């Protein structure tokens, strides 16, 4: 018996094509048409059960270089139609509960109306629907959870030894594609644990605050590090890093009803007037604001998608300029920041 049970008592049935057992986590969905392997290995999907809206998942197989981290982070995947065998074999090998034959359209509509919530994906004959519903109902919500420590490196490591600018990456759940884009832009890159002291980071030409999972609000220590760092070196925040810069400078964050996840999210760039099609993956956002430092705004719901704080030598982006995967509209933003830091360091 294979099914997905939500905390509100609703159930969707399917067929297991992954690991046996059950997975407990927050039920979310992503609208990306590709990048299924990247999603499952993205640290920002820690403790989540991903429903893919694309009708077929697994069409182009898997490859080691597509993984965004050293391990999987999503607890389970739900699909309308899983294609294999490479993809489904990979899911089993990595211990991921995976269901196919799910009515993903009705599931996504339900999550859009009721909001993301705790759920259980079950591929276990011994677990009854009643037991699964009890597990989901008793699981802690994502709001209030600090998860970056669970996905951060515990020791510093060098990703690229030489470059025009020495960039420290503060790892809240960094993706491999972020590191690759920094290196391609010409930076020397060293990755540091999430709780690294601001004094140590200030010795670099620039600091990138990485994406990551969970709620920014309980990250008081991490926010204080960012606050102490601002103005001492160049800083760029992406996704969770953006939210921590926002909180450190007086902006509010809150939990979105069902999040922004996919590769087709339109963002208004205020200075140029352009609309960028962006890749996004977050369940929390910076509240709408008319503050002068707001540089980018979501055209879906008006949430703050970017900040520009020249007096503090800082800027931030809610969306993913590395686009791993996704459209390349925002690629120049990351490269321009590295060039700016390199010029200042010369």
N, C-alpha and C positions, 0 to 999 in steps of 0.2 A: 504494500500500500504506500503510495507516494502522493504527497499533497503539501500545500502551503497553507498554514493556519495563521491568521492575524489576531492581534490582541483583542480586537473588537468582536471576535467570534465568527468571522467569515472565513470560508475555506475554499481553496481552488485545488482541483485534482490534476495530476499529471503522471508522467512515467519517469522513473529514475534512469539517468544515463551517466551518473557520476559515482561518487563514493557512497557507501552504505552508511546509515546512521541518521542523525538529525543535526541541524544547525540553527542556533538561536542568534538573532540580531535584529537591527532595524531594517524594515522593508522599504526599499527605495527603488527608483527606476532611472534609467539613463536612455536618452534618445539618440545616442550616437549610432550611425549606420555601420561603423567598423570600430576596431580597437577593443575587442572583447578580451583578449589576453592582457592588454595594457590595463584595462579596468580591474580585472581580478587581482593583478599584482600592484595596483596603485595603493600606497599606504593610506590615502584619503578615504578608501573604502573599508578601512578597518572596522570589524564587527558589524558589517552590513550584509544584507541579502539583496543581490542585484536582480532586478527584472529588466531584461533587454526589450526595448520596444520594436527593434528591427525584427521582421518576421522570421528570418533565417540567421542563425548564429553558428559560426564554425566553418563557413564556406572556404576560406583560404588557409586553413590549417593553423599551425603554431610555429614559432621560431624563438630560440633562446634570446636573440637580440631584441625582441619586442617586449620582454618583461621589464617593468618599471622599477622593480626592486628584487632583492634576493629571495623573496618568498611571496606566497599568496597572502592577501589580506581580507578579501571578501570571504564571507563564511559559506555562501551558497549563490547559485545562479538559477534564474527562472527564464525559460525560453518557450516561444511558440513552437519552433522547430529547430532542434539541434542537428547540425550536420557533422559528420565525422568521416573516418574514425580518429583522425589525429586530435581533434579538439576534445572529444569525449574521453579518449584514452588519457589525454593530458589532465583533464579534470579528475579522473579516478586516481592517477598517479600522485596528484597533489592533495588528495583527500578532500576535494570540494564536493559537497552535496549539490547535485544538479538535476533539475527536472525539465523535461520537455513535454509538449502537448498541453501546456498551460494556456488558458485563455488570457493572454497578456493584455489584450485591449481592455477587457473588463476589469482586470486587476489594476492597471494603470489609472483608469477612470476612477476607480474606487479610492486609490491613494491620492489622486488629485482632489477629490471631494472630502475625504476623511482625514487626509494628511499622512505623512510617513509615521509609522508606528512599529512597535516591536512585533516580531513574528517568528515562526518556526518553519523551516523547510524540512520535510520528513521523507526519508527513504529507509524506513525501518518498520518491519512488520509488527514489532513488539510494542510500538508506541501508538496508543489510541489517539483519536482526534481529541477526545476530552482531556487527555493528559497533555497533549501538545498545546491546546488552548490555555490550559492552566499555566504552562511554562511561559507562554508568550505574555499572558496577562500579568505575570509576576516579575517580568524582566524589567530592569531599570531603564528609563527612557534615555535617549541620547543627550537631551538637554541637561547640562550640569556635569557632563563627563569630560574629564581631561585625559586624552588618549595619546598625546604626542610622545610622552615618555616611553610608551610601549613600542613605538616604531622608530625612535631616534637611534642613531649610532651611540654606542657607549664610549667610544674612543675616537679621537680625531684621526682622519686619514687623508692622504693627498690623492686627489683625482687627476690633476694635471700639474706637473712640477713647475713649468716655466710659462711666462706670458707677459703681456704688456701691463697687466694690472693684477695685483694680488687680491683675490676675492675669497673671503670666508663665507661658507654656507652654513647657516644655523639650521640644523636638521630637525624639523618638526615632523618629518615624513617625506623627505625629498624624493623626487622621481629621477630616474636615470636620465630621462630626456632633458631635464633642467640642467644637469651637470654637463651633458654633451653639448647643449647649446651655449653654455658659458665657455666651454673649452673651444668650441668652433669660433666663437667671437674673439678669441685670442687671450683669454684670461688664464692665469694660474689659479687653480681651484683647490682649496682645502675644506673638508667637511668637518664640522664640529658638533658635539652633542647639544641638545636643546637648552641645557642649563649653563652653557659656557659663560663665564664672567664678561661683562661689558668692557672692562679694562683690557682684557686679552683681545677681544674682537676689534677694539678701536685701533689696534696696531696695524690692521690691514688697510689697503687702499679703498676697499669697499666690502660691504656685508650684504648678502642676500638672505632674507628670511624666507624659508621654504614653505611650500604647501604642507598640509597635514590634516589629520582627522580630528573630529570631536568639536566641542564647544570652546570658543575662546574665553568665555567669561571666567571659568575657574582657573585660568592660567595666569594667576596673579604674579607669580615669580617671573615667568617668562615676559609678561608685560612690563614689569619693572626693569628687567634687563634692557628691553627695547627703549624704554623711556630714558635710561641712563646712557644709551648708545647714541641717541639722536643728536645730531649737531657735531659729533666728534669724527665722523667719517661718512662716506657715501653709503646710503642704505636703500635697498629695494626690497619690498615685501610682495610676495605672491600668495594669493588665496588665504590660508591661515595667517601667513606673514602680513598680508594686507590688513586683516582684521586686528592683529595685535598692534600694528602701527596706529590704526584708527582708535583703538581703546587707549593707547598711550597718549594720544593727542586730543582726547575728550569726546570722541564719537561713541555712539551706542551700537551694540550688536544685538541680534535677536535670532531666534530659530525660525527659518522659513517653513511654511506649511508642508511642502514636499520637496524643496530644494531646487537647485539649478544643476542639472547633470546632463551633459551632451556636448555636441560639437557644432551647434547651430544657434548660439545665443547672441542676439544683436546688442551691441553696446555703443552708445553715443560718446564720441570723443569730443569734448566741449571746445577745445582750442581750435581744432581743424574743421569741426563740423562733420567729420566722416562718421560713418557707421561701420564698426568692425564686427565681422562674424567670428565668434570666439568659441573656444573650448572651455567648459566649466565643470566643476565637480565640488559642490559645497552645499551643506544643509543649513549653514548660518550665514548671516549677511550683515553688512553695515547699514544702519537705518538711513533712509532718505534724508538729504541735507542740502541746504542752499549755500553752505559755506564756500568761501572763495577757493579753498584748496581742493574742492571736488573736481577731478579732471575727467572722470568717466562715469557714465550712468547707465544702468540697465534699461533697455527699452521694453522689457517685460513688466517690471514692477517698480522702477524708479530707485531701486537700491543703489548705494554708492559702489561703483566698480573700480574706482581709482582715486588716488590722492596725490597731489603735488605740493610738497612742502620745501621750497627752495631755501628758506632760512635755516632749515634743519638738515639740508642736503639729503632729503628723503623723498621717496615716491613709492607708490604701491599700486598693485593691480589685483582685483578679485579674480579675474579670468586668468587663463594659463597661456602666457606668450610662447612657451615652448611647444605648445600644440602637439602633445604626444598621446594620442593622435589628434588631428583636427585641422581646421583651415589655418593658413599661414598669414592671415591679415596682421596678426600681432607680433610676428617674428621680429620685425625691426625694432620694437620697443626694448626688447632684451639686449639686442646687439648695440643699440644706441646708448643704453646705460653703461655697458662695458666700455664702449669707446670713450664716453664721457669720463669715466673713472680713470681710464688709461691716460687720457690727455692731462687730467689733473695730477696724475702721478709722475708724468714725464719731467 
